[in-house]
Amino acid sequence: MPKHIYFCNSKGGCGKTMLATQTAAYFAVNGHSVALADHDRQRSALDWLRQRPSGCAGIAPVAAYRKEDAPEAMDVVVHDLPGSVEIEQLHDVSSDGGHLLLPLLSSPTDLMAGVRFLMALNAENWVEERLKVGIVANRVRHNTRYNEVLMSFLDNINRPLVGTLRDTQNYIRASQAGVSVFDLPPSRVRRDLEQWQPILDWLSTPA
């Protein structure tokens, strides 16, 4: 049974695709067979994968928005869900269970959308039975008022903050080239690799 990892939030533009592609690349670089399932008709994850250089660790593309299934015998299946996702759709695609990561930005609009989505998750008994849910604070700029609001919010919810990723051009440049920070020389992205470690540690725990 492969490990399933879902990146989900009802708010678009919060970094789901970035997190999904980075995660898929991490497992591929470390020798696992990986499928990247794009559930969004915008195909952002598959567009990234199409640009991936042939010399990089391979990742199997899955057009999940067309109901394609991941190839059999994968070690890891990473799911990039659309920004308009409803709880019912998450229920349908997560029947295998696994880890769910919810990326959050610090703007008021993003926080309110995150609150509503977390409330919807908490209202469903099947979520606790099926998914291990964590939060990633994304594009964080320290020493800003918005970041203080985000951290205060995270202190008052019942889901763990499993990682904090800074706002950096490294992800944008990597995405444009179809690569990840895990494909780059560690000396160039050392700080980003350090920030990813708690997320990767959490993903290594049982779902």
Backbone as numpy.savetxt, mean C-alpha at the origin, in Angstrom:
# Nx Ny Nz CAx CAy CAz Cx Cy Cz
-0.52 -21.23 -0.03 -1.36 -20.04 -0.03 -0.48 -18.78 -0.03
-0.63 -17.92 -1.03 0.20 -16.71 -1.05 -0.18 -15.73 0.04
0.75 -14.86 0.36 0.47 -13.73 1.23 -0.26 -12.67 0.40
-1.38 -12.17 0.92 -2.13 -11.12 0.24 -1.99 -9.81 1.02
-1.67 -8.74 0.30 -1.51 -7.42 0.90 -2.37 -6.44 0.12
-3.24 -5.73 0.83 -4.19 -4.82 0.20 -3.87 -3.38 0.60
-3.86 -2.49 -0.39 -3.70 -1.06 -0.13 -5.02 -0.38 -0.48
-5.61 0.24 0.52 -7.00 0.64 0.38 -7.29 1.92 1.14
-8.08 2.78 0.53 -8.63 3.98 1.17 -9.67 4.51 0.20
-10.77 5.01 0.71 -11.81 5.53 -0.19 -11.43 6.87 -0.79
-10.34 7.47 -0.33 -9.88 8.76 -0.83 -8.77 8.55 -1.86
-8.93 9.12 -3.03 -7.89 9.03 -4.04 -6.72 9.96 -3.72
-5.58 9.66 -4.32 -4.42 10.54 -4.19 -3.66 10.46 -2.89
-3.90 9.42 -2.10 -3.24 9.32 -0.79 -1.97 8.46 -0.83
-1.69 7.85 -1.98 -0.45 7.09 -2.10 -0.61 5.58 -2.14
-1.81 5.10 -2.41 -2.01 3.65 -2.45 -1.12 2.98 -3.50
-1.12 3.55 -4.70 -0.34 2.93 -5.77 1.15 2.97 -5.48
1.62 4.08 -4.95 3.04 4.16 -4.59 3.39 3.07 -3.58
2.58 2.93 -2.55 2.86 1.92 -1.54 2.77 0.52 -2.12
1.78 0.29 -2.97 1.61 -1.04 -3.56 2.79 -1.41 -4.45
3.23 -0.48 -5.28 4.34 -0.79 -6.19 5.65 -0.96 -5.43
5.87 -0.12 -4.42 7.08 -0.26 -3.61 7.10 -1.61 -2.90
5.95 -2.00 -2.36 5.87 -3.27 -1.62 6.09 -4.45 -2.55
5.45 -4.42 -3.72 5.64 -5.50 -4.69 7.11 -5.62 -5.08
7.75 -4.48 -5.31 9.16 -4.51 -5.69 10.03 -5.05 -4.56
9.72 -4.70 -3.32 10.51 -5.20 -2.19 10.52 -6.73 -2.18
9.35 -7.33 -2.27 9.30 -8.79 -2.21 9.96 -9.41 -3.44
9.80 -8.79 -4.61 10.43 -9.33 -5.81 11.95 -9.25 -5.71
12.46 -8.12 -5.26 13.90 -7.94 -5.11 14.48 -8.97 -4.15
13.68 -9.39 -3.19 14.15 -10.34 -2.19 13.83 -11.79 -2.55
13.57 -12.03 -3.83 13.52 -13.39 -4.33 12.17 -14.07 -4.31
11.11 -13.35 -3.99 9.77 -13.94 -3.96 9.10 -13.79 -5.33
8.22 -14.73 -5.63 7.37 -14.58 -6.82 6.20 -13.68 -6.43
6.01 -12.61 -7.19 5.07 -11.55 -6.80 4.14 -11.22 -7.95
2.86 -11.05 -7.63 1.88 -10.53 -8.58 1.37 -9.20 -8.07
1.19 -8.25 -8.98 0.65 -6.94 -8.65 -0.73 -6.83 -9.29
-1.76 -6.87 -8.45 -3.15 -6.86 -8.92 -3.70 -5.44 -8.87
-3.97 -4.88 -10.04 -4.49 -3.52 -10.15 -6.01 -3.59 -10.28
-6.71 -3.12 -9.25 -8.17 -3.14 -9.24 -8.78 -1.84 -9.75
-7.95 -0.92 -10.16 -8.39 0.42 -10.57 -8.33 0.54 -12.09
-9.42 0.97 -12.69 -9.46 1.11 -14.15 -8.49 2.17 -14.67
-8.00 3.02 -13.80 -6.98 3.98 -14.23 -5.64 3.31 -14.52
-5.43 2.10 -14.02 -4.27 1.27 -14.36 -2.94 1.87 -13.93
-2.92 2.66 -12.89 -1.66 3.32 -12.50 -0.59 2.31 -12.10
-0.98 1.27 -11.37 0.00 0.26 -10.96 0.54 -0.51 -12.17
-0.35 -0.86 -13.10 0.11 -1.57 -14.29 0.94 -0.67 -15.19
0.62 0.62 -15.24 1.45 1.55 -16.01 2.87 1.60 -15.45
2.97 1.61 -14.11 4.29 1.57 -13.48 5.02 0.30 -13.86
4.31 -0.80 -13.82 4.93 -2.09 -14.09 5.38 -2.20 -15.55
4.62 -1.59 -16.44 4.99 -1.63 -17.85 6.30 -0.88 -18.11
6.61 0.10 -17.29 7.86 0.86 -17.43 9.04 0.19 -16.74
8.78 -0.88 -15.99 9.83 -1.49 -15.19 10.92 -2.05 -16.09
12.18 -1.69 -15.84 13.28 -2.19 -16.68 13.40 -3.71 -16.63
13.81 -4.29 -17.75 13.90 -5.74 -17.83 14.94 -6.31 -16.87
15.91 -5.50 -16.47 16.93 -5.99 -15.56 16.51 -6.03 -14.11
15.34 -5.48 -13.80 14.84 -5.49 -12.41 14.10 -6.79 -12.12
13.97 -7.11 -10.86 13.24 -8.32 -10.45 11.83 -8.28 -11.02
11.41 -9.40 -11.59 10.13 -9.46 -12.28 8.93 -9.48 -11.35
7.83 -8.90 -11.82 6.56 -8.87 -11.09 5.47 -9.19 -12.11
4.57 -10.11 -11.76 3.50 -10.50 -12.69 2.37 -9.48 -12.66
1.95 -8.96 -13.83 0.84 -8.01 -13.86 -0.50 -8.73 -13.84
-1.44 -8.17 -13.08 -2.79 -8.73 -13.02 -3.79 -7.59 -13.18
-4.56 -7.62 -14.26 -5.60 -6.61 -14.48 -6.85 -7.03 -13.70
-6.78 -6.85 -12.39 -7.88 -7.30 -11.53 -9.17 -6.54 -11.80
-9.06 -5.33 -12.33 -10.27 -4.56 -12.65 -11.06 -5.24 -13.77
-10.40 -6.13 -14.52 -11.07 -6.94 -15.55 -11.36 -8.35 -15.04
-11.28 -8.52 -13.73 -11.57 -9.81 -13.08 -10.50 -10.86 -13.36
-9.31 -10.44 -13.79 -8.21 -11.39 -13.93 -7.75 -11.86 -12.56
-7.35 -13.12 -12.49 -6.81 -13.68 -11.25 -5.29 -13.71 -11.32
-4.67 -13.67 -10.15 -3.22 -13.79 -10.09 -2.80 -15.19 -10.52
-1.62 -15.32 -11.12 -1.12 -16.66 -11.47 -1.03 -17.54 -10.23
-1.17 -18.82 -10.45 -1.05 -19.76 -9.34 0.39 -19.81 -8.85
0.54 -20.25 -7.62 1.86 -20.49 -7.01 2.66 -19.21 -6.80
1.99 -18.09 -6.65 2.68 -16.86 -6.26 3.00 -16.89 -4.76
4.11 -16.30 -4.38 4.40 -16.14 -2.95 3.63 -14.97 -2.35
3.51 -13.89 -3.11 2.89 -12.66 -2.62 2.00 -12.07 -3.71
0.80 -11.64 -3.32 -0.08 -10.89 -4.23 -0.37 -9.55 -3.58
0.03 -8.47 -4.26 -0.18 -7.12 -3.77 -1.35 -6.51 -4.53
-2.33 -6.00 -3.79 -3.55 -5.46 -4.39 -3.59 -3.94 -4.26
-3.73 -3.26 -5.38 -3.91 -1.81 -5.40 -5.37 -1.53 -5.71
-6.13 -1.09 -4.70 -7.56 -0.86 -4.88 -7.84 0.58 -5.28
-8.96 0.83 -5.96 -9.26 2.19 -6.44 -9.65 3.12 -5.31
-9.49 4.42 -5.57 -9.85 5.41 -4.56 -11.33 5.44 -4.26
-12.14 4.97 -5.19 -13.59 4.98 -4.98 -14.09 3.69 -4.33
-13.19 2.91 -3.77 -13.56 1.58 -3.27 -14.63 1.67 -2.19
-15.56 0.74 -2.26 -16.60 0.59 -1.24 -16.27 -0.65 -0.41
-16.83 -0.68 0.80 -16.58 -1.81 1.69 -17.00 -3.12 1.03
-18.08 -3.09 0.28 -18.55 -4.31 -0.39 -17.52 -4.83 -1.39
-16.86 -3.92 -2.10 -15.84 -4.35 -3.05 -14.64 -4.93 -2.32
-14.24 -4.30 -1.22 -13.14 -4.84 -0.43 -13.49 -6.24 0.07
-14.72 -6.43 0.50 -15.16 -7.75 0.96 -14.99 -8.78 -0.16
-15.37 -8.40 -1.37 -15.34 -9.35 -2.48 -13.92 -9.73 -2.87
-12.99 -8.79 -2.82 -11.64 -9.08 -3.31 -10.70 -9.62 -2.23
-11.13 -9.57 -0.97 -10.23 -9.97 0.12 -10.61 -11.30 0.75
-11.24 -12.17 -0.02 -11.71 -13.43 0.54 -10.57 -14.30 1.05
-9.35 -14.09 0.55 -8.20 -14.87 1.02 -7.59 -14.32 2.30
-8.09 -13.16 2.76 -7.55 -12.56 3.96 -6.17 -11.97 3.72
-5.55 -11.49 4.80 -4.21 -10.93 4.69 -4.06 -9.62 5.44
-3.12 -8.82 4.99 -2.82 -7.52 5.60 -3.43 -6.40 4.76
-4.02 -5.44 5.43 -4.55 -4.25 4.75 -3.86 -3.02 5.30
-3.28 -2.24 4.41 -2.64 -0.99 4.81 -3.43 0.19 4.26
-3.70 1.13 5.14 -4.47 2.32 4.81 -3.53 3.53 4.84
-3.15 4.07 3.67 -2.31 5.27 3.68 -3.13 6.51 4.01
-2.56 7.37 4.83 -3.23 8.61 5.23 -2.32 9.80 5.01
-2.90 10.86 4.46 -2.22 12.15 4.39 -2.73 13.04 5.51
-2.04 14.15 5.73 -2.35 14.96 6.92 -3.32 16.10 6.66
-3.81 16.28 5.44 -4.73 17.38 5.19 -6.08 17.09 5.83
-6.85 18.11 6.19 -8.17 17.89 6.80 -9.08 17.03 5.94
-9.07 17.26 4.62 -9.92 16.47 3.73 -9.55 15.00 3.77
-8.26 14.72 3.75 -7.82 13.33 3.79 -8.12 12.68 5.13
-7.96 13.43 6.21 -8.25 12.87 7.53 -9.73 12.53 7.67
-10.60 13.41 7.19 -12.04 13.14 7.30 -12.42 11.92 6.47
-11.85 11.81 5.28 -12.11 10.63 4.46 -11.60 9.37 5.15
-10.43 9.48 5.78 -9.88 8.35 6.52 -10.75 7.94 7.69
-11.28 8.92 8.40 -12.18 8.63 9.52 -13.40 7.86 9.04
-14.00 8.33 7.95 -15.20 7.67 7.45 -14.90 6.24 7.01
-13.75 6.04 6.37 -13.43 4.70 5.91 -13.12 3.78 7.08
-12.41 4.28 8.08 -12.12 3.47 9.26 -13.40 3.11 10.00
-14.33 4.05 10.08 -15.62 3.76 10.72 -16.36 2.66 9.96
-16.30 2.72 8.64 -16.95 1.68 7.84 -16.28 0.33 8.06
-14.95 0.31 8.15 -14.25 -0.94 8.43 -14.63 -1.49 9.80
-14.67 -0.61 10.79 -14.96 -1.05 12.15 -16.37 -1.58 12.31
-17.25 -1.19 11.40 -18.64 -1.63 11.49 -18.86 -3.03 10.92
-17.83 -3.59 10.29 -17.97 -4.88 9.63 -17.25 -5.97 10.42
-17.99 -6.96 10.90 -17.39 -8.04 11.68 -16.38 -8.85 10.86
-16.64 -8.99 9.58 -15.77 -9.82 8.76 -14.36 -9.24 8.64
-14.22 -7.94 8.82 -12.90 -7.33 8.70 -11.95 -7.90 9.75
-12.40 -7.97 10.99 -11.55 -8.50 12.07 -11.23 -9.97 11.84
-12.16 -10.70 11.26 -11.95 -12.13 11.04 -10.98 -12.40 9.89
-10.89 -11.46 8.98 -10.20 -11.72 7.72 -8.92 -10.91 7.53
-8.89 -9.67 8.02 -7.82 -8.75 7.68 -7.12 -8.19 8.91
-5.81 -8.03 8.80 -5.03 -7.31 9.80 -4.80 -5.91 9.26
-5.36 -4.91 9.93 -5.40 -3.55 9.39 -4.37 -2.66 10.08
-3.60 -1.94 9.28 -2.64 -0.97 9.80 -2.68 0.31 8.99
-2.07 1.35 9.52 -2.07 2.67 8.89 -0.64 3.10 8.59
-0.46 3.71 7.43 0.81 4.34 7.08 0.58 5.84 6.91
1.28 6.64 7.68 1.25 8.09 7.49 2.17 8.41 6.31
1.60 8.97 5.26 2.33 9.14 4.01 2.61 10.61 3.71
3.73 10.84 3.03 4.17 12.19 2.62 4.21 13.14 3.82
4.80 12.67 4.87 4.83 13.43 6.13 5.90 14.52 6.06
5.51 15.70 6.44 6.44 16.82 6.62 6.45 17.16 8.10
7.55 16.86 8.75 7.63 17.07 10.19 7.64 18.56 10.51
7.26 18.84 11.74 7.24 20.22 12.24 6.26 21.11 11.48
5.16 20.51 11.02 4.08 21.29 10.43 2.81 21.08 11.23
1.91 22.03 11.14 0.65 21.94 11.89 -0.17 20.73 11.44
-0.21 20.49 10.13 -0.97 19.35 9.63 -0.43 18.03 10.18
0.89 17.93 10.29 1.46 16.70 10.82 1.09 16.51 12.28
1.05 17.59 13.05 0.62 17.50 14.44 -0.82 17.01 14.54
-1.67 17.51 13.65 -3.08 17.08 13.64 -3.17 15.60 13.30
-2.38 15.16 12.31 -2.39 13.75 11.92 -1.96 12.87 13.08
-0.88 13.21 13.76 -0.39 12.38 14.86 -1.38 12.35 16.02
-2.04 13.47 16.27 -3.07 13.51 17.31 -4.23 12.60 16.94
-4.61 12.62 15.68 -5.68 11.75 15.20 -5.30 10.28 15.39
-4.08 9.93 15.02 -3.65 8.54 15.10 -3.56 8.04 16.53
-3.35 8.95 17.47 -3.30 8.57 18.88 -4.66 8.17 19.42
-5.72 8.48 18.67 -7.07 8.29 19.20 -7.90 7.31 18.38
-7.24 6.47 17.61 -7.98 5.45 16.87 -7.48 4.08 17.29
-8.26 3.07 16.91 -7.96 1.72 17.37 -7.19 0.90 16.34
-6.45 1.57 15.47 -5.64 0.86 14.48 -4.18 1.30 14.63
-3.25 0.39 14.47 -1.84 0.75 14.69 -1.26 1.57 13.55
-0.44 2.53 13.90 0.39 3.22 12.92 1.63 2.36 12.73
1.76 1.76 11.56 2.86 0.82 11.35 4.04 1.45 10.63
3.86 2.66 10.11 4.98 3.31 9.44 4.69 4.75 9.09
5.76 5.52 8.94 5.68 6.93 8.56 6.67 7.17 7.44
6.18 7.63 6.31 7.03 7.88 5.14 7.09 9.37 4.85
8.27 9.86 4.64 8.46 11.29 4.43 8.03 11.72 3.02
7.85 13.01 2.87 7.56 13.61 1.57 8.89 13.81 0.84
9.14 13.03 -0.20 10.43 13.09 -0.89 10.24 12.84 -2.38
11.11 13.44 -3.17 11.09 13.23 -4.62 11.60 11.85 -5.01
12.19 11.12 -4.09 12.73 9.80 -4.43 11.65 8.89 -4.99
10.45 8.93 -4.40 9.38 8.06 -4.86 8.87 8.49 -6.23
8.81 9.78 -6.47 8.34 10.28 -7.76 9.31 9.88 -8.87
10.59 10.10 -8.63 11.59 9.74 -9.64 11.61 8.23 -9.88
11.51 7.45 -8.82 11.50 6.00 -8.98 10.27 5.55 -9.75
9.11 6.11 -9.42 7.87 5.73 -10.09 7.93 6.02 -11.58
8.49 7.14 -11.95 8.57 7.51 -13.36 9.45 6.54 -14.15
10.35 5.87 -13.46 11.26 4.93 -14.12 10.81 3.48 -13.98
9.68 3.25 -13.32 9.20 1.89 -13.12 10.00 1.10 -12.10
10.65 1.80 -11.19 11.43 1.13 -10.16 10.94 1.56 -8.79
11.63 1.07 -7.77 11.29 1.39 -6.39 12.56 1.78 -5.65
12.40 2.24 -4.43 13.59 2.55 -3.63 14.40 1.29 -3.35
13.75 0.13 -3.43 14.45 -1.13 -3.16 15.30 -1.58 -4.36
15.07 -0.97 -5.51 15.87 -1.27 -6.70 17.09 -0.37 -6.81
17.12 0.70 -6.02 18.17 1.71 -6.15 19.33 1.41 -5.20
20.50 1.99 -5.45 21.63 1.80 -4.53 21.24 2.28 -3.13
21.43 1.45 -2.11 21.01 1.82 -0.75 21.56 3.16 -0.27
22.75 3.51 -0.73 23.33 4.77 -0.27 22.52 5.98 -0.72
21.77 5.84 -1.80 20.97 6.96 -2.31 19.64 7.11 -1.58
19.17 6.03 -0.97 17.81 6.05 -0.38 17.83 5.50 1.04
18.94 5.65 1.72 19.10 5.03 3.03 17.99 5.44 4.00
17.68 6.73 4.03 16.65 7.20 4.96 15.29 6.59 4.64
14.98 6.44 3.36 13.70 5.86 2.98 13.64 4.38 3.33
14.73 3.67 3.12 14.77 2.26 3.50 14.57 2.09 5.00
15.15 2.98 5.78 14.97 2.92 7.23 13.50 3.13 7.60
12.83 4.04 6.90 11.42 4.30 7.21 10.53 3.14 6.79
10.94 2.40 5.79 10.15 1.25 5.36 10.27 0.05 6.29
11.34 -0.03 7.06 11.57 -1.25 7.83 10.43 -1.60 8.79
9.86 -0.65 9.54 8.74 -1.02 10.42 7.53 -1.55 9.64
7.30 -1.02 8.44 6.20 -1.51 7.62 6.46 -2.95 7.20
7.67 -3.22 6.76 8.03 -4.57 6.33 8.00 -5.54 7.50
8.42 -5.09 8.67 8.34 -5.94 9.86 6.89 -6.30 10.16
6.00 -5.32 10.05 4.57 -5.57 10.32 3.99 -6.54 9.30
4.38 -6.39 8.04 3.88 -7.29 7.01 4.39 -8.72 7.20
5.48 -8.88 7.93 6.02 -10.22 8.17 5.31 -10.95 9.30
4.45 -10.25 10.04 3.72 -10.88 11.14 2.50 -11.62 10.59
2.00 -12.62 11.32 0.82 -13.34 10.84 -0.39 -12.42 10.71
-1.18 -12.66 9.68 -2.39 -11.85 9.47 -3.50 -12.32 10.40
